[in-house]
Amino acid sequence: MSQTRLLYAVAVSLFGGTAPDIALWFKDQKMESGFYWYVTVLILVSLLVYATMRDTKHHSHIDRD
């Protein structure tokens, strides 16, 4: 498994797998709108990651092998 796929799988399991638990925690705390802020922060973090990634058109590892 490539490093990219591994990191993607970890991110999906951490954020996607814990979303229902985090939503219920916010509900139990009577702060339902907090979950929307949590999701918004995650979206902004992912936007920053995607914006700073190298362009694979010019920096590909496929031709190295």
mmCIF file as gemmi writes it, N, C-alpha and C atoms, coordinates in Angstrom:
data_model
loop_
_atom_site.group_PDB
_atom_site.id
_atom_site.type_symbol
_atom_site.label_atom_id
_atom_site.label_alt_id
_atom_site.label_comp_id
_atom_site.label_asym_id
_atom_site.label_entity_id
_atom_site.label_seq_id
_atom_site.pdbx_PDB_ins_code
_atom_site.Cartn_x
_atom_site.Cartn_y
_atom_site.Cartn_z
_atom_site.occupancy
_atom_site.B_iso_or_equiv
_atom_site.pdbx_formal_charge
_atom_site.auth_seq_id
_atom_site.auth_asym_id
_atom_site.pdbx_PDB_model_num
ATOM 1 N N . MET Axp A 1 ? 0.856 -1.182 0 1 0 ? 1 A 1
ATOM 2 C CA . MET Axp A 1 ? 0 0 0 1 0 ? 1 A 1
ATOM 3 C C . MET Axp A 1 ? 0.892 1.232 0 1 0 ? 1 A 1
ATOM 4 N N . SER Axp A 2 ? 0.585 2.171 -0.856 1 0 ? 2 A 1
ATOM 5 C CA . SER Axp A 2 ? 1.406 3.375 -0.929 1 0 ? 2 A 1
ATOM 6 C C . SER Axp A 2 ? 1.158 4.26 0.286 1 0 ? 2 A 1
ATOM 7 N N . GLN Axp A 3 ? 2.085 5.158 0.519 1 0 ? 3 A 1
ATOM 8 C CA . GLN Axp A 3 ? 1.984 6.06 1.661 1 0 ? 3 A 1
ATOM 9 C C . GLN Axp A 3 ? 0.751 6.951 1.551 1 0 ? 3 A 1
ATOM 10 N N . THR Axp A 4 ? 0.435 7.397 0.346 1 0 ? 4 A 1
ATOM 11 C CA . THR Axp A 4 ? -0.719 8.263 0.147 1 0 ? 4 A 1
ATOM 12 C C . THR Axp A 4 ? -2.013 7.543 0.501 1 0 ? 4 A 1
ATOM 13 N N . ARG Axp A 5 ? -2.132 6.302 0.068 1 0 ? 5 A 1
ATOM 14 C CA . ARG Axp A 5 ? -3.345 5.535 0.382 1 0 ? 5 A 1
ATOM 15 C C . ARG Axp A 5 ? -3.462 5.27 1.872 1 0 ? 5 A 1
ATOM 16 N N . LEU Axp A 6 ? -2.324 5.012 2.506 1 0 ? 6 A 1
ATOM 17 C CA . LEU Axp A 6 ? -2.34 4.775 3.942 1 0 ? 6 A 1
ATOM 18 C C . LEU Axp A 6 ? -2.792 6.025 4.69 1 0 ? 6 A 1
ATOM 19 N N . LEU Axp A 7 ? -2.224 7.173 4.323 1 0 ? 7 A 1
ATOM 20 C CA . LEU Axp A 7 ? -2.612 8.422 4.975 1 0 ? 7 A 1
ATOM 21 C C . LEU Axp A 7 ? -4.08 8.75 4.736 1 0 ? 7 A 1
ATOM 22 N N . TYR Axp A 8 ? -4.558 8.476 3.534 1 0 ? 8 A 1
ATOM 23 C CA . TYR Axp A 8 ? -5.973 8.71 3.231 1 0 ? 8 A 1
ATOM 24 C C . TYR Axp A 8 ? -6.856 7.815 4.106 1 0 ? 8 A 1
ATOM 25 N N . ALA Axp A 9 ? -6.478 6.544 4.234 1 0 ? 9 A 1
ATOM 26 C CA . ALA Axp A 9 ? -7.258 5.609 5.045 1 0 ? 9 A 1
ATOM 27 C C . ALA Axp A 9 ? -7.27 6.027 6.513 1 0 ? 9 A 1
ATOM 28 N N . VAL Axp A 10 ? -6.14 6.505 7.007 1 0 ? 10 A 1
ATOM 29 C CA . VAL Axp A 10 ? -6.077 6.968 8.395 1 0 ? 10 A 1
ATOM 30 C C . VAL Axp A 10 ? -6.97 8.185 8.592 1 0 ? 10 A 1
ATOM 31 N N . ALA Axp A 11 ? -6.912 9.139 7.659 1 0 ? 11 A 1
ATOM 32 C CA . ALA Axp A 11 ? -7.735 10.346 7.769 1 0 ? 11 A 1
ATOM 33 C C . ALA Axp A 11 ? -9.224 10.014 7.733 1 0 ? 11 A 1
ATOM 34 N N . VAL Axp A 12 ? -9.61 9.116 6.846 1 0 ? 12 A 1
ATOM 35 C CA . VAL Axp A 12 ? -11.024 8.742 6.739 1 0 ? 12 A 1
ATOM 36 C C . VAL Axp A 12 ? -11.491 8.048 8.013 1 0 ? 12 A 1
ATOM 37 N N . SER Axp A 13 ? -10.674 7.163 8.537 1 0 ? 13 A 1
ATOM 38 C CA . SER Axp A 13 ? -11.092 6.443 9.742 1 0 ? 13 A 1
ATOM 39 C C . SER Axp A 13 ? -11.126 7.357 10.96 1 0 ? 13 A 1
ATOM 40 N N . LEU Axp A 14 ? -10.188 8.292 11.047 1 0 ? 14 A 1
ATOM 41 C CA . LEU Axp A 14 ? -10.186 9.207 12.189 1 0 ? 14 A 1
ATOM 42 C C . LEU Axp A 14 ? -11.347 10.19 12.149 1 0 ? 14 A 1
ATOM 43 N N . PHE Axp A 15 ? -11.52 10.844 11.02 1 0 ? 15 A 1
ATOM 44 C CA . PHE Axp A 15 ? -12.528 11.899 10.952 1 0 ? 15 A 1
ATOM 45 C C . PHE Axp A 15 ? -13.905 11.369 10.578 1 0 ? 15 A 1
ATOM 46 N N . GLY Axp A 16 ? -13.976 10.476 9.637 1 0 ? 16 A 1
ATOM 47 C CA . GLY Axp A 16 ? -15.269 9.921 9.248 1 0 ? 16 A 1
ATOM 48 C C . GLY Axp A 16 ? -15.809 8.944 10.27 1 0 ? 16 A 1
ATOM 49 N N . GLY Axp A 17 ? -14.917 8.148 10.836 1 0 ? 17 A 1
ATOM 50 C CA . GLY Axp A 17 ? -15.346 7.14 11.803 1 0 ? 17 A 1
ATOM 51 C C . GLY Axp A 17 ? -15.748 7.716 13.136 1 0 ? 17 A 1
ATOM 52 N N . THR Axp A 18 ? -15.201 8.863 13.492 1 0 ? 18 A 1
ATOM 53 C CA . THR Axp A 18 ? -15.523 9.464 14.79 1 0 ? 18 A 1
ATOM 54 C C . THR Axp A 18 ? -16.604 10.529 14.7 1 0 ? 18 A 1
ATOM 55 N N . ALA Axp A 19 ? -17.047 10.874 13.506 1 0 ? 19 A 1
ATOM 56 C CA . ALA Axp A 19 ? -18.04 11.948 13.339 1 0 ? 19 A 1
ATOM 57 C C . ALA Axp A 19 ? -19.324 11.696 14.135 1 0 ? 19 A 1
ATOM 58 N N . PRO Axp A 20 ? -19.911 10.493 14.092 1 0 ? 20 A 1
ATOM 59 C CA . PRO Axp A 20 ? -21.135 10.29 14.881 1 0 ? 20 A 1
ATOM 60 C C . PRO Axp A 20 ? -20.91 10.457 16.383 1 0 ? 20 A 1
ATOM 61 N N . ASP Axp A 21 ? -19.769 9.977 16.874 1 0 ? 21 A 1
ATOM 62 C CA . ASP Axp A 21 ? -19.477 10.11 18.304 1 0 ? 21 A 1
ATOM 63 C C . ASP Axp A 21 ? -19.285 11.569 18.696 1 0 ? 21 A 1
ATOM 64 N N . ILE Axp A 22 ? -18.601 12.318 17.851 1 0 ? 22 A 1
ATOM 65 C CA . ILE Axp A 22 ? -18.385 13.735 18.142 1 0 ? 22 A 1
ATOM 66 C C . ILE Axp A 22 ? -19.699 14.501 18.067 1 0 ? 22 A 1
ATOM 67 N N . ALA Axp A 23 ? -20.541 14.17 17.107 1 0 ? 23 A 1
ATOM 68 C CA . ALA Axp A 23 ? -21.851 14.822 17.009 1 0 ? 23 A 1
ATOM 69 C C . ALA Axp A 23 ? -22.696 14.551 18.251 1 0 ? 23 A 1
ATOM 70 N N . LEU Axp A 24 ? -22.665 13.309 18.725 1 0 ? 24 A 1
ATOM 71 C CA . LEU Axp A 24 ? -23.428 12.985 19.94 1 0 ? 24 A 1
ATOM 72 C C . LEU Axp A 24 ? -22.845 13.673 21.167 1 0 ? 24 A 1
ATOM 73 N N . TRP Axp A 25 ? -21.524 13.808 21.218 1 0 ? 25 A 1
ATOM 74 C CA . TRP Axp A 25 ? -20.912 14.511 22.355 1 0 ? 25 A 1
ATOM 75 C C . TRP Axp A 25 ? -21.372 15.965 22.387 1 0 ? 25 A 1
ATOM 76 N N . PHE Axp A 26 ? -21.359 16.621 21.217 1 0 ? 26 A 1
ATOM 77 C CA . PHE Axp A 26 ? -21.829 18.006 21.159 1 0 ? 26 A 1
ATOM 78 C C . PHE Axp A 26 ? -23.302 18.093 21.557 1 0 ? 26 A 1
ATOM 79 N N . LYS Axp A 27 ? -24.088 17.122 21.155 1 0 ? 27 A 1
ATOM 80 C CA . LYS Axp A 27 ? -25.515 17.122 21.516 1 0 ? 27 A 1
ATOM 81 C C . LYS Axp A 27 ? -25.695 16.951 23.02 1 0 ? 27 A 1
ATOM 82 N N . ASP Axp A 28 ? -24.906 16.047 23.613 1 0 ? 28 A 1
ATOM 83 C CA . ASP Axp A 28 ? -24.99 15.842 25.064 1 0 ? 28 A 1
ATOM 84 C C . ASP Axp A 28 ? -24.579 17.09 25.836 1 0 ? 28 A 1
ATOM 85 N N . GLN Axp A 29 ? -23.672 17.864 25.266 1 0 ? 29 A 1
ATOM 86 C CA . GLN Axp A 29 ? -23.208 19.092 25.907 1 0 ? 29 A 1
ATOM 87 C C . GLN Axp A 29 ? -24.147 20.278 25.631 1 0 ? 29 A 1
ATOM 88 N N . LYS Axp A 30 ? -25.224 20.022 24.908 1 0 ? 30 A 1
ATOM 89 C CA . LYS Axp A 30 ? -26.201 21.044 24.521 1 0 ? 30 A 1
ATOM 90 C C . LYS Axp A 30 ? -25.554 22.14 23.658 1 0 ? 30 A 1
ATOM 91 N N . MET Axp A 31 ? -24.581 21.72 22.828 1 0 ? 31 A 1
ATOM 92 C CA . MET Axp A 31 ? -23.888 22.64 21.925 1 0 ? 31 A 1
ATOM 93 C C . MET Axp A 31 ? -23.926 22.064 20.512 1 0 ? 31 A 1
ATOM 94 N N . GLU Axp A 32 ? -25.12 21.844 19.99 1 0 ? 32 A 1
ATOM 95 C CA . GLU Axp A 32 ? -25.252 21.216 18.681 1 0 ? 32 A 1
ATOM 96 C C . GLU Axp A 32 ? -24.526 21.979 17.579 1 0 ? 32 A 1
ATOM 97 N N . SER Axp A 33 ? -24.495 23.303 17.678 1 0 ? 33 A 1
ATOM 98 C CA . SER Axp A 33 ? -23.825 24.087 16.643 1 0 ? 33 A 1
ATOM 99 C C . SER Axp A 33 ? -22.312 23.887 16.664 1 0 ? 33 A 1
ATOM 100 N N . GLY Axp A 34 ? -21.769 23.379 17.753 1 0 ? 34 A 1
ATOM 101 C CA . GLY Axp A 34 ? -20.339 23.105 17.834 1 0 ? 34 A 1
ATOM 102 C C . GLY Axp A 34 ? -19.883 22.077 16.817 1 0 ? 34 A 1
ATOM 103 N N . PHE Axp A 35 ? -20.762 21.135 16.491 1 0 ? 35 A 1
ATOM 104 C CA . PHE Axp A 35 ? -20.397 20.12 15.497 1 0 ? 35 A 1
ATOM 105 C C . PHE Axp A 35 ? -20.194 20.758 14.131 1 0 ? 35 A 1
ATOM 106 N N . TYR Axp A 36 ? -21 21.733 13.795 1 0 ? 36 A 1
ATOM 107 C CA . TYR Axp A 36 ? -20.852 22.417 12.507 1 0 ? 36 A 1
ATOM 108 C C . TYR Axp A 36 ? -19.533 23.193 12.456 1 0 ? 36 A 1
ATOM 109 N N . TRP Axp A 37 ? -19.134 23.776 13.587 1 0 ? 37 A 1
ATOM 110 C CA . TRP Axp A 37 ? -17.84 24.448 13.633 1 0 ? 37 A 1
ATOM 111 C C . TRP Axp A 37 ? -16.704 23.443 13.516 1 0 ? 37 A 1
ATOM 112 N N . TYR Axp A 38 ? -16.869 22.278 14.123 1 0 ? 38 A 1
ATOM 113 C CA . TYR Axp A 38 ? -15.863 21.209 14.024 1 0 ? 38 A 1
ATOM 114 C C . TYR Axp A 38 ? -15.684 20.799 12.562 1 0 ? 38 A 1
ATOM 115 N N . VAL Axp A 39 ? -16.788 20.582 11.868 1 0 ? 39 A 1
ATOM 116 C CA . VAL Axp A 39 ? -16.727 20.193 10.465 1 0 ? 39 A 1
ATOM 117 C C . VAL Axp A 39 ? -16.128 21.317 9.624 1 0 ? 39 A 1
ATOM 118 N N . THR Axp A 40 ? -16.486 22.556 9.924 1 0 ? 40 A 1
ATOM 119 C CA . THR Axp A 40 ? -15.952 23.692 9.186 1 0 ? 40 A 1
ATOM 120 C C . THR Axp A 40 ? -14.438 23.794 9.341 1 0 ? 40 A 1
ATOM 121 N N . VAL Axp A 41 ? -13.936 23.579 10.54 1 0 ? 41 A 1
ATOM 122 C CA . VAL Axp A 41 ? -12.489 23.613 10.771 1 0 ? 41 A 1
ATOM 123 C C . VAL Axp A 41 ? -11.799 22.5 9.992 1 0 ? 41 A 1
ATOM 124 N N . LEU Axp A 42 ? -12.383 21.312 9.989 1 0 ? 42 A 1
ATOM 125 C CA . LEU Axp A 42 ? -11.79 20.213 9.223 1 0 ? 42 A 1
ATOM 126 C C . LEU Axp A 42 ? -11.772 20.518 7.729 1 0 ? 42 A 1
ATOM 127 N N . ILE Axp A 43 ? -12.812 21.143 7.244 1 0 ? 43 A 1
ATOM 128 C CA . ILE Axp A 43 ? -12.847 21.523 5.826 1 0 ? 43 A 1
ATOM 129 C C . ILE Axp A 43 ? -11.756 22.538 5.521 1 0 ? 43 A 1
ATOM 130 N N . LEU Axp A 44 ? -11.576 23.514 6.396 1 0 ? 44 A 1
ATOM 131 C CA . LEU Axp A 44 ? -10.533 24.522 6.18 1 0 ? 44 A 1
ATOM 132 C C . LEU Axp A 44 ? -9.136 23.895 6.229 1 0 ? 44 A 1
ATOM 133 N N . VAL Axp A 45 ? -8.926 22.961 7.139 1 0 ? 45 A 1
ATOM 134 C CA . VAL Axp A 45 ? -7.633 22.276 7.211 1 0 ? 45 A 1
ATOM 135 C C . VAL Axp A 45 ? -7.38 21.497 5.928 1 0 ? 45 A 1
ATOM 136 N N . SER Axp A 46 ? -8.387 20.784 5.449 1 0 ? 46 A 1
ATOM 137 C CA . SER Axp A 46 ? -8.195 20.024 4.212 1 0 ? 46 A 1
ATOM 138 C C . SER Axp A 46 ? -7.971 20.958 3.021 1 0 ? 46 A 1
ATOM 139 N N . LEU Axp A 47 ? -8.621 22.107 3.007 1 0 ? 47 A 1
ATOM 140 C CA . LEU Axp A 47 ? -8.395 23.088 1.949 1 0 ? 47 A 1
ATOM 141 C C . LEU Axp A 47 ? -6.95 23.577 1.959 1 0 ? 47 A 1
ATOM 142 N N . LEU Axp A 48 ? -6.416 23.836 3.146 1 0 ? 48 A 1
ATOM 143 C CA . LEU Axp A 48 ? -5.023 24.267 3.247 1 0 ? 48 A 1
ATOM 144 C C . LEU Axp A 48 ? -4.072 23.175 2.767 1 0 ? 48 A 1
ATOM 145 N N . VAL Axp A 49 ? -4.363 21.93 3.104 1 0 ? 49 A 1
ATOM 146 C CA . VAL Axp A 49 ? -3.52 20.824 2.659 1 0 ? 49 A 1
ATOM 147 C C . VAL Axp A 49 ? -3.544 20.721 1.142 1 0 ? 49 A 1
ATOM 148 N N . TYR Axp A 50 ? -4.728 20.748 0.562 1 0 ? 50 A 1
ATOM 149 C CA . TYR Axp A 50 ? -4.836 20.631 -0.894 1 0 ? 50 A 1
ATOM 150 C C . TYR Axp A 50 ? -4.216 21.827 -1.612 1 0 ? 50 A 1
ATOM 151 N N . ALA Axp A 51 ? -4.315 23.007 -1.023 1 0 ? 51 A 1
ATOM 152 C CA . ALA Axp A 51 ? -3.759 24.203 -1.654 1 0 ? 51 A 1
ATOM 153 C C . ALA Axp A 51 ? -2.231 24.204 -1.631 1 0 ? 51 A 1
ATOM 154 N N . THR Axp A 52 ? -1.631 23.524 -0.656 1 0 ? 52 A 1
ATOM 155 C CA . THR Axp A 52 ? -0.174 23.525 -0.545 1 0 ? 52 A 1
ATOM 156 C C . THR Axp A 52 ? 0.468 22.262 -1.096 1 0 ? 52 A 1
ATOM 157 N N . MET Axp A 53 ? -0.32 21.342 -1.638 1 0 ? 53 A 1
ATOM 158 C CA . MET Axp A 53 ? 0.251 20.125 -2.212 1 0 ? 53 A 1
ATOM 159 C C . MET Axp A 53 ? 0.996 20.445 -3.497 1 0 ? 53 A 1
ATOM 160 N N . ARG Axp A 54 ? 2.018 19.643 -3.77 1 0 ? 54 A 1
ATOM 161 C CA . ARG Axp A 54 ? 2.732 19.814 -5.033 1 0 ? 54 A 1
ATOM 162 C C . ARG Axp A 54 ? 1.874 19.301 -6.177 1 0 ? 54 A 1
ATOM 163 N N . ASP Axp A 55 ? 2.063 19.908 -7.323 1 0 ? 55 A 1
ATOM 164 C CA . ASP Axp A 55 ? 1.348 19.494 -8.524 1 0 ? 55 A 1
ATOM 165 C C . ASP Axp A 55 ? 1.963 18.198 -9.041 1 0 ? 55 A 1
ATOM 166 N N . THR Axp A 56 ? 1.196 17.124 -9.06 1 0 ? 56 A 1
ATOM 167 C CA . THR Axp A 56 ? 1.735 15.828 -9.492 1 0 ? 56 A 1
ATOM 168 C C . THR Axp A 56 ? 1.996 15.767 -10.989 1 0 ? 56 A 1
ATOM 169 N N . LYS Axp A 57 ? 1.515 16.729 -11.72 1 0 ? 57 A 1
ATOM 170 C CA . LYS Axp A 57 ? 1.804 16.775 -13.149 1 0 ? 57 A 1
ATOM 171 C C . LYS Axp A 57 ? 3.296 17.024 -13.375 1 0 ? 57 A 1
ATOM 172 N N . HIS Axp A 58 ? 3.904 17.793 -12.498 1 0 ? 58 A 1
ATOM 173 C CA . HIS Axp A 58 ? 5.313 18.129 -12.638 1 0 ? 58 A 1
ATOM 174 C C . HIS Axp A 58 ? 6.204 17.395 -11.632 1 0 ? 58 A 1
ATOM 175 N N . HIS Axp A 59 ? 5.638 16.859 -10.572 1 0 ? 59 A 1
ATOM 176 C CA . HIS Axp A 59 ? 6.414 16.204 -9.521 1 0 ? 59 A 1
ATOM 177 C C . HIS Axp A 59 ? 5.851 14.81 -9.253 1 0 ? 59 A 1
ATOM 178 N N . SER Axp A 60 ? 5.924 13.941 -10.223 1 0 ? 60 A 1
ATOM 179 C CA . SER Axp A 60 ? 5.348 12.612 -10.094 1 0 ? 60 A 1
ATOM 180 C C . SER Axp A 60 ? 6.416 11.59 -9.693 1 0 ? 60 A 1
ATOM 181 N N . HIS Axp A 61 ? 6.034 10.629 -8.884 1 0 ? 61 A 1
ATOM 182 C CA . HIS Axp A 61 ? 6.925 9.548 -8.491 1 0 ? 61 A 1
ATOM 183 C C . HIS Axp A 61 ? 6.776 8.329 -9.402 1 0 ? 61 A 1
ATOM 184 N N . ILE Axp A 62 ? 5.867 8.371 -10.329 1 0 ? 62 A 1
ATOM 185 C CA . ILE Axp A 62 ? 5.62 7.23 -11.201 1 0 ? 62 A 1
ATOM 186 C C . ILE Axp A 62 ? 6.835 6.912 -12.062 1 0 ? 62 A 1
ATOM 187 N N . ASP Axp A 63 ? 7.49 7.935 -12.582 1 0 ? 63 A 1
ATOM 188 C CA . ASP Axp A 63 ? 8.619 7.733 -13.485 1 0 ? 63 A 1
ATOM 189 C C . ASP Axp A 63 ? 9.916 7.361 -12.77 1 0 ? 63 A 1
ATOM 190 N N . ARG Axp A 64 ? 9.957 7.381 -11.461 1 0 ? 64 A 1
ATOM 191 C CA . ARG Axp A 64 ? 11.167 7.064 -10.711 1 0 ? 64 A 1
ATOM 192 C C . ARG Axp A 64 ? 11.539 5.593 -10.82 1 0 ? 64 A 1
ATOM 193 N N . ASP Axp A 65 ? 10.574 4.714 -10.888 1 0 ? 65 A 1
ATOM 194 C CA . ASP Axp A 65 ? 10.855 3.276 -10.891 1 0 ? 65 A 1
ATOM 195 C C . ASP Axp A 65 ? 11.366 2.787 -12.179 1 0 ? 65 A 1
